Amino acid sequence: MTRRQVLFALAGVVTVTASLLTAGAAGAENQPAACVPGDVYGDPLPSPSVSAVRVPGRFNFLEGPVWIADQGRLLVSDMQPAAGPEGVQPSVIRALTPPDRFDVFVASGGSNGLALGTDGTHVLAATHDQRSVSSYNLADGTRGTVAQTFQGRRFNSPNDLTVRGDGTVYFTDPNFQRGNRPDEMAGRTGVYRVSGGVVSLVDDTIAQPNGVVLAPDGNTLYVGGNSAGKIYKYPVLPDGSTGPRTEFASMSGPDGATIDCAGNLYWASYSDGKVHVFAPDGRALGTISAGTNTTNAAFGGADGRTLFVTSGTWGNFGVYQIHLNVPGWPH
């Protein structure tokens, strides 16, 4: 496929790979093979409290897992100590091929959260090295830009992101990896949407927004407020814009998140080293233990029912895994 870059000269607009933001459509027709429209699922967890098992391998600080089904492997961001006068953390994108083979996908990825693009040929990345959202070609690792600025101002340090079936990208922008670079957001941390190359503000009143995930039908957006210990939800309108937020659940230190085909949420808590599982109505269904300092989670595996979790201590992070009852959503 030929990659064509389109430059939009609009406020907050950036260079984007056209196929990333136009491929697919929201709804059942874009569901992955593991998610069958109309299927009824039971309890997602084997029991209310379960533990994931660590995959052999020791890394610095892992984040942003995403399963690439066509390649049968999991990509993760491995962040390194801050370097240089600006105090920016380098990041390597590594690839886990089960059971325990790790390779380097992009040596200088600069990434935190990762998400599969709707065209299936790119992975999108919240890239704090350039204070942007980027895309990486899965075939050769070449980099493109999805979002660079909002109204001419550079972001703090994009952290997590999720993709709607129509290619709309939502991402969070706390300041965790901004380092010593100037604050161009005047102290604000925000949630943004990228649609058709245009960057729009979703919400700039959440202190340190972190994990972000869409419901399988693309009609609800969930965002974790790290500082407040809250998970919020927004109705998503047909054009991708969002309505007023409401509080969905409370938990300590919400970090990254994922969702299964039944709409159950899996939210990592950096504070307690667990993944907290919530039903679509907000009921707490149980927890998955995974070491300490849990940062994120993603579904994958041959049947889409393996939950991969990134967790650990600085310099001793690992990938954990557990097979669950409900397949997961890939983006």
C-alpha positions as CSV (number, residue, x, y, z in Angstrom):
1,M,0.0,0.0,0.0
2,T,1.3,3.4,-0.9
3,R,1.6,5.8,2.1
4,R,0.4,9.3,1.3
5,Q,1.0,12.2,3.7
6,V,-1.6,15.0,3.8
7,L,-0.8,18.4,5.3
8,F,-3.7,20.2,6.9
9,A,-3.1,23.9,7.5
10,L,-5.7,24.3,10.2
11,A,-5.4,25.2,13.9
12,G,-4.0,22.3,15.8
13,V,-3.8,20.3,12.6
14,V,-0.9,18.0,11.8
15,T,0.6,15.8,9.2
16,V,-1.3,12.5,9.2
17,T,-1.1,9.2,7.3
18,A,-4.4,9.4,5.4
19,S,-5.2,5.7,5.6
20,L,-5.0,5.7,9.4
21,L,-7.8,8.2,9.9
22,T,-10.1,7.1,7.1
23,A,-10.0,3.3,7.1
24,G,-12.9,1.4,8.8
25,A,-16.2,2.4,10.3
26,A,-17.5,2.3,13.8
27,G,-19.8,-0.6,14.6
28,A,-20.1,-4.4,14.3
29,E,-18.8,-4.6,10.7
30,N,-15.4,-3.5,12.0
31,Q,-15.2,-5.9,15.0
32,P,-12.3,-8.3,15.2
33,A,-12.8,-12.0,14.6
34,A,-12.6,-12.7,18.3
35,C,-15.6,-10.5,19.0
36,V,-18.8,-11.9,17.5
37,P,-21.8,-9.5,17.3
38,G,-24.7,-10.6,19.5
39,D,-22.6,-13.1,21.5
40,V,-23.5,-13.3,25.2
41,Y,-20.6,-13.7,27.6
42,G,-20.5,-14.8,31.2
43,D,-18.2,-13.7,34.0
44,P,-14.9,-12.5,32.5
45,L,-12.8,-13.7,35.5
46,P,-12.4,-17.3,36.6
47,S,-12.8,-16.0,40.2
48,P,-13.0,-12.5,41.8
49,S,-9.3,-12.5,42.6
50,V,-6.7,-14.0,40.2
51,S,-3.0,-13.7,39.5
52,A,-1.2,-13.3,36.2
53,V,2.1,-15.1,35.5
54,R,5.3,-13.3,34.6
55,V,6.8,-14.0,31.2
56,P,10.6,-14.5,31.5
57,G,12.4,-11.2,30.7
58,R,13.6,-8.2,32.6
59,F,13.2,-4.6,31.4
60,N,13.4,-1.1,32.6
61,F,9.9,0.4,32.6
62,L,7.2,-1.2,30.4
63,E,4.1,0.5,29.1
64,G,1.6,0.5,26.3
65,P,1.1,-3.2,25.3
66,V,-0.8,-3.9,22.1
67,W,-1.3,-7.2,20.3
68,I,-0.5,-7.4,16.6
69,A,-2.6,-10.4,15.5
70,D,-1.2,-10.6,11.9
71,Q,2.3,-11.0,13.4
72,G,1.3,-13.0,16.5
73,R,3.3,-10.8,18.8
74,L,2.9,-8.1,21.5
75,L,4.5,-4.7,21.2
76,V,5.4,-2.8,24.4
77,S,7.2,0.5,25.2
78,D,10.3,0.2,27.3
79,M,11.1,3.6,28.8
80,Q,14.7,4.5,29.9
81,P,16.0,7.0,32.4
82,A,15.7,10.7,31.5
83,A,18.6,12.0,29.5
84,G,20.0,15.3,28.2
85,P,19.4,18.8,29.3
86,E,15.6,18.5,28.6
87,G,15.3,15.5,30.8
88,V,13.4,13.4,28.1
89,Q,13.0,9.6,28.6
90,P,14.1,7.6,25.6
91,S,11.9,4.6,24.8
92,V,12.4,1.3,22.9
93,I,9.5,-0.5,21.3
94,R,10.0,-4.2,22.0
95,A,8.1,-7.1,20.5
96,L,7.2,-10.2,22.5
97,T,6.6,-13.4,20.4
98,P,5.1,-16.0,22.8
99,P,6.1,-17.7,24.8
100,D,9.2,-15.6,25.7
101,R,11.1,-14.2,22.7
102,F,11.7,-10.5,22.8
103,D,13.0,-8.5,19.9
104,V,13.5,-4.8,19.2
105,F,10.9,-3.3,16.8
106,V,11.9,0.4,17.0
107,A,15.1,1.3,18.8
108,S,14.2,5.0,19.3
109,G,10.4,4.9,19.5
110,G,10.0,7.6,22.1
111,S,6.7,6.1,23.0
112,N,4.4,5.4,26.0
113,G,0.9,4.1,25.0
114,L,0.4,2.1,21.8
115,A,-2.7,1.2,19.8
116,L,-3.4,-0.7,16.6
117,G,-4.4,1.5,13.6
118,T,-7.6,0.7,11.9
119,D,-5.8,-0.1,8.6
120,G,-4.0,-3.0,10.3
121,T,-0.6,-1.9,8.9
122,H,0.4,0.7,11.5
123,V,0.7,1.0,15.2
124,L,-0.1,4.4,16.7
125,A,2.0,5.7,19.5
126,A,1.7,8.4,22.2
127,T,5.2,9.7,21.8
128,H,6.6,11.9,24.5
129,D,10.0,12.3,22.8
130,Q,8.4,14.7,20.2
131,R,5.4,15.6,22.4
132,S,3.2,14.1,19.7
133,V,1.1,11.2,18.5
134,S,3.0,9.1,15.9
135,S,2.4,6.1,13.6
136,Y,4.9,3.3,13.0
137,N,4.7,1.1,9.9
138,L,4.5,-2.5,11.1
139,A,6.4,-3.7,8.1
140,D,9.5,-1.6,8.4
141,G,9.1,0.7,11.5
142,T,9.1,4.0,9.6
143,R,7.6,6.8,11.5
144,G,4.8,9.3,10.6
145,T,3.0,12.0,12.5
146,V,-0.6,12.0,13.5
147,A,-0.8,15.0,15.9
148,Q,1.9,17.5,16.6
149,T,0.2,20.6,18.2
150,F,-3.1,22.0,19.3
151,Q,-3.9,25.6,18.3
152,G,-0.2,26.1,17.6
153,R,0.9,24.9,21.1
154,R,2.9,21.7,21.7
155,F,1.4,19.1,23.9
156,N,2.9,18.2,27.4
157,S,3.7,14.5,26.9
158,P,1.1,12.3,25.2
159,N,0.6,9.2,27.3
160,D,-2.2,6.8,26.2
161,L,-4.4,6.5,23.2
162,T,-7.3,4.6,21.7
163,V,-8.8,4.4,18.1
164,R,-12.4,4.3,17.0
165,G,-13.5,2.2,14.1
166,D,-13.8,5.2,11.8
167,G,-10.1,6.1,12.5
168,T,-10.8,8.8,15.1
169,V,-7.9,8.8,17.7
170,Y,-8.4,9.9,21.3
171,F,-5.4,10.5,23.5
172,T,-4.4,11.8,27.0
173,D,-1.8,14.4,27.6
174,P,-0.5,14.6,31.2
175,N,2.9,16.1,31.9
176,F,4.7,13.0,33.3
177,Q,7.3,12.9,30.6
178,R,7.5,16.6,29.7
179,G,10.9,16.8,31.5
180,N,12.4,20.2,31.5
181,R,10.8,21.4,28.3
182,P,8.6,24.5,28.3
183,D,5.0,24.2,29.4
184,E,3.0,25.4,26.4
185,M,-0.4,24.4,27.8
186,A,-0.3,26.9,30.7
187,G,-0.5,24.3,33.4
188,R,-3.4,22.3,31.8
189,T,-3.4,18.6,31.1
190,G,-5.9,17.4,28.6
191,V,-7.7,14.8,26.5
192,Y,-7.8,15.3,22.8
193,R,-9.4,13.9,19.6
194,V,-7.9,13.6,16.1
195,S,-10.4,13.3,13.3
196,G,-9.7,14.0,9.6
197,G,-6.4,15.5,10.6
198,V,-8.0,18.1,12.9
199,V,-7.0,18.0,16.6
200,S,-9.9,19.0,19.0
201,L,-10.1,19.3,22.7
202,V,-12.2,16.8,24.6
203,D,-11.5,18.0,28.2
204,D,-8.8,20.0,29.9
205,T,-10.2,19.9,33.4
206,I,-8.8,16.5,34.4
207,A,-5.6,16.6,36.4
208,Q,-3.2,14.2,34.9
209,P,-5.5,12.1,32.6
210,N,-3.9,8.8,31.9
211,G,-5.6,5.6,30.5
212,V,-8.1,6.0,27.7
213,V,-10.3,3.4,26.1
214,L,-13.5,3.2,23.9
215,A,-16.4,0.9,24.4
216,P,-16.6,-1.8,21.6
217,D,-19.4,0.0,19.8
218,G,-17.4,3.3,19.8
219,N,-20.2,5.1,21.6
220,T,-18.6,5.7,25.0
221,L,-15.1,7.0,25.9
222,Y,-13.5,6.2,29.3
223,V,-10.7,8.3,30.7
224,G,-8.7,7.7,33.9
225,G,-8.0,10.7,36.1
226,N,-4.8,9.7,37.8
227,S,-4.6,12.5,40.3
228,A,-8.3,12.3,41.3
229,G,-8.5,8.5,41.5
230,K,-11.5,8.5,39.2
231,I,-12.6,6.9,35.9
232,Y,-14.8,9.1,33.8
233,K,-17.0,8.4,30.8
234,Y,-18.2,10.5,27.9
235,P,-20.9,9.7,25.4
236,V,-19.4,9.7,21.9
237,L,-21.6,11.2,19.2
238,P,-21.7,9.9,15.6
239,D,-19.2,12.5,14.4
240,G,-16.7,11.4,17.1
241,S,-17.3,14.5,19.3
242,T,-18.2,13.9,23.0
243,G,-20.9,14.9,25.4
244,P,-20.7,15.9,29.1
245,R,-18.6,13.6,31.2
246,T,-19.9,11.6,34.2
247,E,-18.1,9.6,36.9
248,F,-17.9,5.9,36.1
249,A,-15.9,4.4,39.0
250,S,-13.3,5.2,41.7
251,M,-9.9,3.5,42.1
252,S,-6.4,4.3,43.3
253,G,-3.9,5.4,40.8
254,P,-5.7,4.6,37.5
255,D,-3.1,4.1,34.7
256,G,-3.6,2.3,31.4
257,A,-6.7,0.3,30.4
258,T,-8.3,-2.1,28.0
259,I,-11.7,-3.5,27.3
260,D,-13.2,-6.8,26.3
261,C,-15.9,-7.7,23.8
262,A,-18.6,-7.6,26.4
263,G,-17.6,-4.0,27.4
264,N,-16.0,-5.0,30.7
265,L,-13.1,-2.6,31.6
266,Y,-9.7,-3.6,32.8
267,W,-7.9,-0.7,34.5
268,A,-4.4,-1.0,35.7
269,S,-3.6,0.6,39.1
270,Y,0.0,1.8,39.5
271,S,-0.7,2.2,43.2
272,D,-1.6,-1.4,44.2
273,G,-0.2,-3.6,41.4
274,K,-3.5,-4.9,40.2
275,V,-5.8,-4.7,37.2
276,H,-9.3,-3.7,38.4
277,V,-12.2,-5.2,36.3
278,F,-15.5,-3.3,36.0
279,A,-18.7,-4.2,34.3
280,P,-20.2,-1.8,31.8
281,D,-22.5,-0.5,34.5
282,G,-19.6,0.3,36.8
283,R,-19.9,-2.7,39.1
284,A,-16.5,-4.0,40.4
285,L,-16.1,-7.6,39.2
286,G,-12.7,-8.4,40.7
287,T,-9.0,-7.9,40.4
288,I,-6.0,-9.4,38.6
289,S,-2.7,-9.3,40.5
290,A,0.5,-8.7,38.6
291,G,3.5,-7.8,40.7
292,T,3.7,-4.2,41.7
293,N,3.4,-0.8,39.9
294,T,1.0,-2.1,37.2
295,T,1.0,0.3,34.3
296,N,-1.2,-1.1,31.5
297,A,-3.0,-4.1,29.9
298,A,-4.0,-5.4,26.5
299,F,-5.8,-8.5,25.2
300,G,-4.1,-10.8,22.6
301,G,-3.2,-14.4,21.9
302,A,-4.6,-16.8,19.3
303,D,-8.1,-16.6,20.7
304,G,-8.0,-13.0,22.0
305,R,-8.5,-14.2,25.6
306,T,-5.0,-13.7,26.9
307,L,-4.6,-10.5,29.0
308,F,-1.1,-9.2,28.9
309,V,-0.1,-6.8,31.8
310,T,2.9,-4.6,32.2
311,S,4.1,-4.3,35.8
312,G,7.2,-4.2,37.9
313,T,9.7,-2.0,39.6
314,W,12.1,0.4,37.9
315,G,14.8,-1.7,36.2
316,N,12.8,-4.9,36.8
317,F,9.7,-4.6,34.7
318,G,8.1,-7.6,33.0
319,V,5.1,-8.7,31.0
320,Y,2.5,-10.8,32.8
321,Q,-0.2,-12.9,31.2
322,I,-3.4,-14.7,32.2
323,H,-6.1,-16.5,30.1
324,L,-9.6,-15.1,30.7
325,N,-13.1,-16.0,29.8
326,V,-14.0,-13.2,27.4
327,P,-12.0,-12.1,24.3
328,G,-10.7,-8.6,24.2
329,W,-11.0,-5.6,21.9
330,P,-7.7,-5.0,20.0
331,H,-7.5,-1.2,19.8
